[in-house]
């Protein structure tokens, strides 16, 4: 169950990074809505990370959490914010996914 909580925490990490990107593009009062979403996603992500680390090793949990956030944010950058999707960028995203999955499989 704590692995599921950790995955959800990582998705919320991606969400708060997404909100930052959208706030950068927004104007007027809309900026504050995106920053509000950032704070809510940040709090949820941290609370879930704390919950997951009560039973999972901190080193593994933190690496998986940041890995999910990094991969999710990089993919959102490509898909939503029109960042480049060249070979090396995709190669290292895949490498990061393999590394995060490997940490999950070797942890007890």
C-alpha positions as CSV (number, residue, x, y, z in Angstrom):
1,X,0.0,0.0,0.0
2,X,2.8,2.4,0.8
3,X,4.2,2.0,-2.7
4,X,0.9,3.2,-4.1
5,X,0.9,6.1,-1.7
6,X,4.5,6.9,-2.9
7,X,3.5,6.8,-6.5
8,X,0.6,9.1,-5.9
9,X,2.9,11.5,-4.0
10,X,5.2,11.5,-7.1
11,X,2.3,12.3,-9.3
12,X,1.4,15.3,-7.1
13,X,5.1,16.4,-7.3
14,X,4.6,16.4,-11.1
15,X,1.4,18.4,-10.5
16,X,3.1,21.1,-8.5
17,X,5.7,21.5,-11.2
18,X,3.0,21.7,-13.8
19,X,1.3,24.4,-11.9
20,X,4.5,26.4,-11.8
21,X,4.8,26.1,-15.6
22,X,1.2,27.2,-16.1
23,X,1.7,30.1,-13.6
24,X,4.6,31.3,-15.7
25,X,2.4,31.4,-18.8
26,X,-0.6,33.0,-17.0
27,X,-1.6,36.6,-16.6
28,X,-3.7,38.5,-14.1
29,X,-5.6,36.7,-11.4
30,X,-5.1,33.4,-13.1
31,X,-1.5,33.4,-11.9
32,X,-2.7,33.2,-8.3
33,X,-5.0,30.2,-9.1
34,X,-2.0,28.3,-10.5
35,X,0.1,29.2,-7.4
36,X,-2.7,28.0,-5.2
37,X,-2.7,24.7,-7.1
38,X,1.0,24.6,-6.6
39,X,0.7,24.9,-2.8
40,X,-2.1,22.4,-2.6
41,X,-0.2,19.8,-4.7
42,X,3.0,20.5,-2.8
43,X,1.3,19.9,0.6
44,X,-0.5,16.7,-0.6
45,X,2.8,15.4,-2.1
46,X,4.8,16.0,1.1
47,X,2.1,14.5,3.4
48,X,2.0,11.4,1.2
49,X,5.8,11.2,1.1
50,X,5.9,11.4,4.9
51,X,3.3,8.6,5.1
52,X,5.1,6.4,2.7
53,X,8.5,6.8,4.4
54,X,7.0,5.5,7.7
55,X,7.6,1.9,6.3
56,X,9.7,2.3,3.2
57,X,13.4,3.1,3.3
58,X,13.9,6.8,3.1
59,X,16.7,6.6,0.4
60,X,14.6,4.5,-1.9
61,X,11.3,6.3,-1.2
62,X,12.9,9.7,-1.9
63,X,14.7,8.5,-5.1
64,X,11.4,7.0,-6.4
65,X,9.5,10.1,-5.5
66,X,11.9,12.5,-7.2
67,X,12.2,10.1,-10.2
68,X,8.5,10.1,-10.7
69,X,8.4,13.8,-10.4
70,X,11.4,14.3,-12.8
71,X,10.0,11.9,-15.4
72,X,6.5,13.3,-15.2
73,X,7.7,16.8,-15.4
74,X,9.9,16.1,-18.3
75,X,7.1,14.4,-20.2
76,X,4.7,17.2,-19.4
77,X,7.3,19.7,-20.7
78,X,7.4,17.8,-23.9
79,X,3.7,17.2,-24.3
80,X,2.2,20.4,-22.8
81,X,4.9,23.1,-22.9
82,X,6.3,22.1,-26.3
83,X,9.8,21.4,-25.1
84,X,12.1,19.5,-27.4
85,X,11.8,15.7,-27.6
86,X,15.2,14.8,-29.1
87,X,16.8,11.4,-28.9
88,X,19.1,12.1,-25.9
89,X,16.3,13.6,-23.8
90,X,14.1,10.6,-24.4
91,X,17.0,8.3,-23.8
92,X,17.7,9.7,-20.4
93,X,14.0,9.8,-19.4
94,X,13.8,6.1,-20.2
95,X,17.1,5.5,-18.3
96,X,15.5,7.3,-15.3
97,X,12.4,5.2,-15.5
98,X,14.5,2.0,-15.5
99,X,16.5,3.2,-12.6
100,X,13.5,4.1,-10.5
101,X,11.9,0.7,-11.3
102,X,15.2,-1.0,-10.4
103,X,15.3,0.7,-7.0
104,X,11.8,-0.5,-6.3
105,X,12.6,-4.1,-7.2
106,X,15.8,-4.2,-5.1
107,X,14.3,-2.6,-1.9
108,X,12.8,-4.8,0.8
